Amino acid sequence: MARKSVGSTSVKRDRSASSDLSDAPKVKAEKPKKAKAKAKAKAKPKAKDEEGAEAKPKKVPKAKMFPPPGLEPSSHPERQGHPVFQLAPLSVPPNGGVGDAGLNTQRPMLLGAHVSMAGGPAAALLRAGKAGANGLALFLKSQRTWKSSPYEPEAVERFRDLMKPVDQGGKSCLAQSHFDLTDMSGMGYGPESILVHGSYLINLGSSRVKWDQAYECFKDDIYRCHQLGLKLYNWHPGSTVGACTKEESYGTIAKAINKVHKDVPEVVCVIENMANAGSNIVGTTFHDLASIIALVEDKSRVRVCLDTCHLFAAGYDIRTPESYANVMKEFDEKVGNGYLAGIHLNDSKMGLGEKKDLHENIGLGKIGLSGFRQLMRDPVMSGIPLILETPAAENPLEVGELAIWVKEIGLLYRIQAIPDDEWAEQEEGIREEWRKVRDVMNPPKEKKPAAKKGKKGKKGDEDEDEDDE
């Protein structure tokens, strides 16, 4: 899925546009005039402390202010999803979530969004709380650079403290700030509710294309998870790039998983299914996923995340109760429900099996509300992160993205609770009501006219067919 690239603070988008600043004219900074600078320094007396020594003014860099403006926990709404919808009893094997399955009937589904970590990883927890979410996803560093600076100890401690629920000894890491948050010992987001997303640069599917470099980036991501006390690391498995067979690619991916299990403890590697069926991309079928898992030595530390848009694009129909049930039955038979540890919730702008990863807001694409209602009522989905990666407005973080995801989270809990005998009558009205709200918050972009074909006749088509990641 493509993102708006803003370093490590980026969030998911339906398509991202990059701007090349390499041709921008270089402006030379004017050198300060020494004479004026000296005169100014003489004119202004320097502050001194009680002992007469020169006192340096204390400044807090804006980037290090915590919490970021607008995210104070005192401003958070109540968590959505209450009263808790009572799911039907499980009649199939349970999922492979890492939390306490006994809690699943006592809390809402772990529904949230992929939020920004601008201001540090702990700020992502605050954004999830600001949305009233019960789960979240985030990047742990820039997703488009090979190397990133290590975390400062303060950032790690802050995240761990803020993540803990009160009953697990969590305490407020904000007590030193001017906000009175001593009554908040933690945001209550346990490791089972957080799905980390890995770097887009990683391709472990071919040993001939920067495999060692990809592995080091992969390992660094997973080490950061371990530092923060997170358990679920989700990433795109990779591509053969035409340099090897799919079977060889399964082996190179499994090799990386086995190696990182020895290099970093505890963290679970969560393989994401992909959209481009029939291409060099690995992970587009349940067979691909099962084949990788079969080669992993420690199967207790490998799981799968299913992206609904990817499923649909690859030809798996989840639009109706019948077709949804068939897809999930096939998943259990070929991969196993016990390996399911996360869901990416995205509608699709493209039709079934069209192999295009173009995200749409929930219920407004080709999958439709019924498919997502079925998923929300499926007890197999209880206790694992259900993460929105849908398009959001290009507004400031706390205004645009969170606002539309607040609405989508509420929509999903709403349709979950509607009885079967009332759904057919209400579906169309709910969809049109939601479309009007979405169109105000994030107006659909007008389609650009198709590029004219030149003599070569291919360039325009290639640009138009470019997929999200």
C-alpha positions as CSV (number, residue, x, y, z in Angstrom):
1,M,0.0,0.0,0.0
2,A,1.4,3.3,-0.9
3,R,2.0,6.0,1.7
4,K,2.4,9.7,1.7
5,S,6.2,9.8,2.3
6,V,7.1,11.9,5.2
7,G,9.9,9.8,6.6
8,S,8.9,7.6,9.6
9,T,5.8,9.6,10.3
10,S,4.0,8.5,7.1
11,V,0.6,6.8,7.1
12,K,-1.1,4.7,4.5
13,R,-2.8,6.1,1.4
14,D,-4.6,4.7,-1.6
15,R,-1.8,6.1,-3.8
16,S,1.1,8.4,-3.0
17,A,2.6,11.1,-5.2
18,S,6.3,12.0,-4.8
19,S,7.8,15.3,-5.6
20,D,11.4,15.6,-7.0
21,L,13.2,18.6,-5.5
22,S,16.5,17.7,-7.1
23,D,16.2,20.5,-9.8
24,A,15.3,23.2,-7.3
25,P,17.7,26.2,-7.5
26,K,20.2,26.2,-4.7
27,V,20.1,29.4,-2.6
28,K,23.2,30.4,-0.8
29,A,22.6,31.5,2.8
30,E,23.9,35.0,3.5
31,K,26.8,35.1,6.0
32,P,26.0,37.1,9.1
33,K,27.9,40.3,9.3
34,K,30.4,40.0,12.2
35,A,30.3,43.7,13.1
36,K,26.5,43.8,13.6
37,A,26.5,40.5,15.4
38,K,29.1,41.8,17.9
39,A,27.3,45.0,18.5
40,K,24.0,43.2,19.1
41,A,25.7,40.9,21.6
42,K,27.2,43.8,23.5
43,A,23.9,45.7,23.6
44,K,22.0,42.7,25.1
45,P,23.1,41.7,28.6
46,K,23.4,38.0,29.2
47,A,21.2,36.4,31.8
48,K,23.0,35.1,34.9
49,D,22.0,32.6,37.6
50,E,22.0,33.1,41.3
51,E,25.7,32.5,41.6
52,G,26.5,35.0,38.9
53,A,27.4,32.4,36.2
54,E,26.1,32.8,32.7
55,A,22.7,31.0,32.4
56,K,21.7,29.3,29.2
57,P,18.1,29.6,28.2
58,K,16.3,26.2,28.2
59,K,14.5,25.4,25.0
60,V,12.5,22.3,24.2
61,P,12.6,21.4,20.5
62,K,9.1,21.3,19.1
63,A,9.8,17.8,17.7
64,K,10.5,16.5,21.2
65,M,7.4,18.0,22.9
66,F,5.3,15.2,24.3
67,P,2.5,14.8,23.9
68,P,2.2,16.5,20.5
69,P,-0.3,19.3,20.5
70,G,-3.9,18.0,20.3
71,L,-3.1,14.5,21.5
72,E,-3.4,15.0,25.2
73,P,-5.1,11.9,26.7
74,S,-7.5,14.2,28.6
75,S,-9.0,15.1,25.2
76,H,-9.6,11.5,24.2
77,P,-13.1,10.1,23.6
78,E,-14.4,6.9,25.1
79,R,-13.3,3.8,23.2
80,Q,-15.7,2.7,20.4
81,G,-17.4,-0.6,20.2
82,H,-19.5,-0.6,23.4
83,P,-21.7,-2.2,24.3
84,V,-19.7,-5.2,23.1
85,F,-21.4,-7.2,20.4
86,Q,-21.8,-10.9,21.3
87,L,-20.3,-13.0,18.6
88,A,-21.6,-16.5,17.7
89,P,-19.6,-19.3,19.3
90,L,-16.6,-20.6,17.3
91,S,-17.4,-23.6,15.2
92,V,-14.0,-23.7,13.5
93,P,-10.4,-23.6,14.8
94,P,-9.5,-20.2,16.5
95,N,-7.1,-17.6,15.1
96,G,-3.4,-17.3,16.1
97,G,-3.6,-14.1,18.0
98,V,-1.0,-13.5,20.7
99,G,-3.4,-12.3,23.4
100,D,-5.6,-14.0,26.0
101,A,-8.4,-15.6,24.1
102,G,-10.5,-15.6,27.2
103,L,-10.8,-11.8,27.0
104,N,-12.3,-11.9,23.5
105,T,-15.9,-12.1,24.6
106,Q,-15.4,-9.3,27.1
107,R,-14.1,-6.6,24.8
108,P,-14.9,-5.2,21.3
109,M,-13.0,-6.4,18.3
110,L,-9.5,-4.8,18.1
111,L,-10.4,-2.3,15.4
112,G,-8.2,0.6,14.6
113,A,-6.1,2.3,11.9
114,H,-2.6,2.7,10.7
115,V,-1.6,5.9,12.4
116,S,1.4,8.2,12.2
117,M,4.3,8.0,14.7
118,A,5.1,11.7,14.3
119,G,6.5,12.8,17.6
120,G,7.9,9.3,18.4
121,P,6.3,5.8,18.6
122,A,4.4,6.6,21.8
123,A,2.5,9.3,19.9
124,A,1.0,6.6,17.7
125,L,-0.7,5.2,20.9
126,L,-2.1,8.6,21.6
127,R,-3.5,9.0,18.0
128,A,-5.2,5.6,18.4
129,G,-6.7,6.8,21.6
130,K,-7.8,10.0,20.0
131,A,-9.7,8.0,17.4
132,G,-11.4,5.9,20.1
133,A,-9.7,2.8,18.5
134,N,-9.2,-0.6,20.2
135,G,-6.2,-1.5,18.0
136,L,-3.6,0.2,15.8
137,A,-0.8,-0.2,13.3
138,L,2.3,1.9,12.8
139,F,5.8,2.1,11.2
140,L,8.7,2.0,13.6
141,K,11.0,4.1,11.4
142,S,11.0,5.6,7.9
143,Q,9.6,3.0,5.6
144,R,11.5,4.2,2.6
145,T,15.1,4.4,3.8
146,W,17.5,1.5,4.5
147,K,18.9,2.9,7.8
148,S,17.4,5.0,10.6
149,S,18.7,6.4,13.8
150,P,18.3,4.1,16.8
151,Y,15.7,5.0,19.5
152,E,16.7,7.1,22.4
153,P,16.1,5.2,25.8
154,E,13.5,7.8,26.7
155,A,11.4,7.0,23.6
156,V,11.5,3.3,24.4
157,E,10.5,3.8,28.1
158,R,7.8,6.2,27.2
159,F,6.2,3.8,24.7
160,R,6.4,0.8,27.1
161,D,4.8,2.7,29.9
162,L,2.1,4.3,27.8
163,M,1.2,1.0,26.2
164,K,0.5,-0.9,29.4
165,P,-2.9,-1.2,30.9
166,V,-3.2,0.0,34.5
167,D,-3.7,-3.5,35.9
168,Q,-0.3,-4.5,34.4
169,G,1.7,-1.8,36.3
170,G,1.6,0.8,33.6
171,K,2.3,4.4,34.7
172,S,2.1,7.7,33.0
173,C,5.3,8.8,31.3
174,L,3.7,12.3,31.1
175,A,3.7,13.1,34.8
176,Q,6.7,15.4,34.2
177,S,4.8,17.5,31.7
178,H,2.3,20.3,32.4
179,F,-0.6,18.0,31.8
180,D,-2.1,16.3,34.9
181,L,-2.1,12.7,33.7
182,T,-1.1,11.0,36.9
183,D,-4.4,9.1,36.9
184,M,-3.6,7.5,33.6
185,S,-1.2,4.6,34.0
186,G,-1.4,3.4,30.4
187,M,-3.4,3.5,27.2
188,G,-4.3,-0.2,27.5
189,Y,-3.0,-1.2,24.1
190,G,-1.4,-4.6,24.7
191,P,0.9,-6.3,22.2
192,E,-2.0,-8.3,20.8
193,S,-3.7,-5.1,19.6
194,I,-0.8,-3.6,17.7
195,L,0.4,-4.7,14.3
196,V,3.7,-3.1,13.2
197,H,4.2,-2.6,9.4
198,G,7.6,-3.1,8.0
199,S,9.7,-1.2,5.5
200,Y,8.7,-1.2,1.8
201,L,12.3,-1.6,0.7
202,I,12.5,-5.2,2.0
203,N,12.5,-7.9,-0.7
204,L,13.5,-11.3,0.8
205,G,12.1,-13.2,-2.2
206,S,15.2,-13.2,-4.3
207,S,18.8,-13.9,-3.2
208,R,20.2,-12.0,-6.2
209,V,18.8,-8.6,-5.4
210,K,20.3,-6.9,-2.2
211,W,19.2,-9.8,0.0
212,D,21.8,-9.1,2.7
213,Q,20.8,-5.4,2.8
214,A,17.1,-6.4,2.9
215,Y,17.7,-8.8,5.7
216,E,19.5,-6.2,7.9
217,C,16.6,-3.8,7.4
218,F,14.2,-6.6,8.2
219,K,16.1,-7.5,11.4
220,D,16.3,-3.8,12.4
221,D,12.5,-3.5,12.2
222,I,12.1,-6.6,14.3
223,Y,14.6,-5.5,16.9
224,R,12.7,-2.3,17.3
225,C,9.6,-4.3,17.9
226,H,11.5,-6.2,20.6
227,Q,12.7,-3.0,22.2
228,L,9.2,-1.6,22.5
229,G,7.6,-4.9,23.7
230,L,5.7,-5.5,20.5
231,K,5.0,-9.0,19.2
232,L,3.5,-8.7,15.8
233,Y,5.6,-7.6,12.8
234,N,3.9,-7.5,9.4
235,W,5.6,-7.1,6.1
236,H,5.4,-7.8,2.4
237,P,7.2,-11.1,1.6
238,G,8.8,-9.9,-1.6
239,S,9.2,-10.8,-5.3
240,T,11.2,-13.2,-7.4
241,V,12.0,-10.2,-9.7
242,G,12.1,-12.8,-12.5
243,A,15.4,-14.1,-11.2
244,C,14.2,-17.3,-9.6
245,T,11.2,-19.6,-9.4
246,K,8.4,-19.1,-6.8
247,E,9.6,-22.3,-5.0
248,E,13.1,-20.8,-4.7
249,S,11.6,-17.6,-3.4
250,Y,9.7,-19.4,-0.6
251,G,13.1,-20.7,0.5
252,T,14.8,-17.3,0.6
253,I,11.9,-15.8,2.6
254,A,11.9,-18.7,5.1
255,K,15.6,-18.4,5.4
256,A,15.3,-14.8,6.6
257,I,12.5,-15.8,9.0
258,N,14.6,-18.6,10.5
259,K,17.6,-16.4,10.8
260,V,15.9,-13.5,12.4
261,H,14.2,-15.9,14.9
262,K,17.8,-16.7,16.1
263,D,19.0,-13.1,16.0
264,V,16.0,-11.5,17.8
265,P,13.8,-13.2,20.5
266,E,10.0,-13.3,20.9
267,V,8.7,-11.2,17.9
268,V,6.3,-13.0,15.6
269,C,6.8,-12.6,11.8
270,V,3.5,-11.9,10.1
271,I,3.4,-12.5,6.4
272,E,1.0,-10.3,4.4
273,N,-1.0,-11.6,1.4
274,M,-0.5,-9.7,-1.8
275,A,-2.6,-8.5,-4.7
276,N,-0.8,-9.1,-8.0
277,A,-1.8,-12.7,-8.7
278,G,0.1,-14.2,-11.6
279,S,3.1,-11.9,-11.3
280,N,6.5,-12.3,-9.7
281,I,5.1,-11.1,-6.4
282,V,5.1,-13.8,-3.7
283,G,2.1,-14.1,-1.3
284,T,-0.8,-13.7,-3.7
285,T,-2.3,-17.1,-3.0
286,F,-3.0,-19.2,0.1
287,H,-0.6,-21.8,-1.5
288,D,2.2,-19.2,-1.4
289,L,1.6,-18.4,2.3
290,A,1.4,-22.1,3.3
291,S,4.6,-22.9,1.3
292,I,6.6,-20.3,3.2
293,I,5.3,-21.4,6.5
294,A,6.1,-25.0,5.8
295,L,9.8,-24.0,5.6
296,V,9.9,-22.1,8.9
297,E,11.5,-24.0,11.8
298,D,9.7,-22.2,14.7
299,K,6.1,-22.1,13.6
300,S,5.1,-20.6,16.9
301,R,6.6,-17.3,15.6
302,V,5.1,-17.1,12.1
303,R,1.6,-15.8,11.3
304,V,-0.4,-14.3,8.4
305,C,-2.1,-10.9,7.9
306,L,-4.9,-10.9,5.3
307,D,-5.5,-7.6,3.5
308,T,-9.1,-7.5,2.2
309,C,-8.3,-5.4,-0.9
310,H,-5.4,-7.8,-1.7
311,L,-7.6,-10.8,-1.3
312,F,-10.3,-9.3,-3.6
313,A,-7.7,-8.2,-6.2
314,A,-6.2,-11.7,-6.3
315,G,-9.6,-13.3,-7.0
316,Y,-10.9,-14.2,-3.5
317,D,-14.5,-13.1,-3.3
318,I,-15.6,-12.0,0.2
319,R,-18.7,-9.9,-0.8
320,T,-21.5,-12.2,0.4
321,P,-22.0,-14.4,3.4
322,E,-21.6,-17.5,1.2
323,S,-18.5,-16.4,-0.7
324,Y,-16.9,-15.0,2.4
325,A,-17.5,-18.4,4.2
326,N,-15.9,-20.2,1.2
327,V,-12.8,-18.1,1.2
328,M,-12.3,-18.5,5.0
329,K,-12.8,-22.2,4.7
330,E,-10.2,-22.4,2.0
331,F,-7.8,-20.4,4.1
332,D,-8.3,-22.7,7.1
333,E,-7.7,-25.8,4.9
334,K,-4.7,-24.5,3.0
335,V,-3.0,-22.3,5.7
336,G,-4.8,-22.7,9.0
337,N,-6.8,-20.3,11.1
338,G,-4.1,-20.8,13.8
339,Y,-1.8,-18.7,11.7
340,L,-4.1,-15.7,11.3
341,A,-3.0,-12.8,13.4
342,G,-4.1,-9.6,11.7
343,I,-6.4,-8.1,9.1
344,H,-5.9,-5.0,6.9
345,L,-9.4,-3.5,6.2
346,N,-9.6,-1.9,2.8
347,D,-12.4,-1.8,0.2
348,S,-11.2,-1.9,-3.4
349,K,-11.6,0.6,-6.3
350,M,-11.1,-2.3,-8.7
351,G,-13.1,-5.4,-9.5
352,L,-12.7,-9.0,-8.4
353,G,-9.5,-10.5,-9.7
354,E,-8.3,-7.4,-11.4
355,K,-4.9,-7.6,-9.6
356,K,-4.9,-3.9,-8.7
357,D,-4.1,-2.8,-5.1
358,L,-6.2,0.4,-5.1
359,H,-7.8,1.1,-1.7
360,E,-11.2,2.6,-1.2
361,N,-13.1,3.6,2.0
362,I,-15.1,0.9,3.6
363,G,-18.3,0.1,1.8
364,L,-17.8,2.5,-1.0
365,G,-15.8,0.2,-3.3
366,K,-16.3,-3.1,-5.1
367,I,-16.4,-5.2,-2.0
368,G,-19.2,-3.3,-0.3
369,L,-20.6,-3.1,3.2
370,S,-21.9,-6.7,3.3
371,G,-18.4,-8.2,3.0
372,F,-17.1,-6.1,5.9
373,R,-20.2,-6.8,8.1
374,Q,-19.6,-10.5,7.6
375,L,-16.0,-10.1,8.7
376,M,-17.0,-8.0,11.7
377,R,-19.4,-10.8,12.8
378,D,-16.9,-13.6,12.3
379,P,-15.7,-14.9,15.7
380,V,-12.4,-16.0,14.0
381,M,-11.6,-12.2,13.8
382,S,-11.9,-11.6,17.5
383,G,-8.8,-10.7,19.5
384,I,-6.5,-9.8,16.5
385,P,-5.8,-6.3,15.1
386,L,-8.2,-5.2,12.4
387,I,-6.5,-2.2,10.8
388,L,-7.9,0.4,8.4
389,E,-5.6,1.5,5.6
390,T,-8.3,3.5,3.8
391,P,-7.8,6.8,2.0
392,A,-7.8,9.9,4.3
393,A,-7.9,13.6,3.6
394,E,-4.6,15.5,3.1
395,N,-5.2,17.6,6.2
396,P,-3.1,17.9,9.4
397,L,-2.8,14.6,11.1
398,E,-5.2,15.1,14.0
399,V,-7.8,16.7,11.7
400,G,-7.9,14.8,8.5
401,E,-6.8,11.3,8.9
402,L,-8.1,10.6,12.4
403,A,-11.4,12.2,11.7
404,I,-12.3,10.0,8.8
405,W,-11.0,6.8,10.6
406,V,-13.1,7.7,13.6
407,K,-16.2,7.6,11.3
408,E,-15.1,4.3,9.7
409,I,-14.4,2.7,13.0
410,G,-17.9,3.7,14.2
411,L,-19.4,2.5,10.9
412,L,-17.9,-1.0,11.2
413,Y,-19.1,-1.4,14.8
414,R,-22.5,-0.1,13.7
415,I,-23.0,-2.6,10.9
416,Q,-21.7,-5.4,13.1
417,A,-24.6,-4.9,15.5
418,I,-27.4,-4.9,12.9
419,P,-29.4,-8.2,12.9
420,D,-29.5,-10.3,9.8
421,D,-33.3,-9.8,9.3
422,E,-32.8,-6.0,9.2
423,W,-29.6,-5.8,7.2
424,A,-31.0,-6.0,3.7
425,E,-33.4,-3.1,4.4
426,Q,-30.8,-0.9,6.0
427,E,-27.7,-1.5,3.8
428,E,-28.3,0.9,1.0
429,G,-29.4,3.8,3.3
430,I,-26.3,3.4,5.5
431,R,-24.0,3.2,2.5
432,E,-25.4,6.5,0.9
433,E,-25.4,8.2,4.3
434,W,-21.7,7.3,4.7
435,R,-20.8,8.3,1.1
436,K,-22.1,11.8,1.8
437,V,-20.1,12.1,5.0
438,R,-16.9,10.7,3.3
439,D,-17.4,13.1,0.3
440,V,-17.4,16.1,2.6
441,M,-14.4,14.9,4.6
442,N,-12.3,13.6,1.7
443,P,-13.8,14.5,-1.7
444,P,-13.1,11.9,-4.4
445,K,-10.3,13.1,-6.7
446,E,-11.2,13.7,-10.3
447,K,-9.7,11.2,-12.7
448,K,-7.0,12.6,-14.9
449,P,-7.5,12.1,-18.7
450,A,-5.7,9.1,-20.1
451,A,-2.3,9.9,-21.5
452,K,-2.2,10.0,-25.3
453,K,-0.3,7.2,-26.8
454,G,2.7,8.2,-28.8
455,K,4.6,6.2,-31.3
456,K,5.8,3.8,-28.7
457,G,2.2,3.5,-27.4
458,K,3.1,2.1,-24.0
459,K,4.2,4.8,-21.6
460,G,0.7,6.0,-20.7
461,D,-0.6,2.5,-20.1
462,E,2.3,1.7,-17.8
463,D,1.7,4.7,-15.7
464,E,-2.0,4.1,-15.5
465,D,-1.4,0.5,-14.5
466,E,1.0,1.3,-11.7
467,D,-0.1,-0.5,-8.5
468,D,-0.1,0.6,-5.0
469,E,2.5,-1.3,-2.8
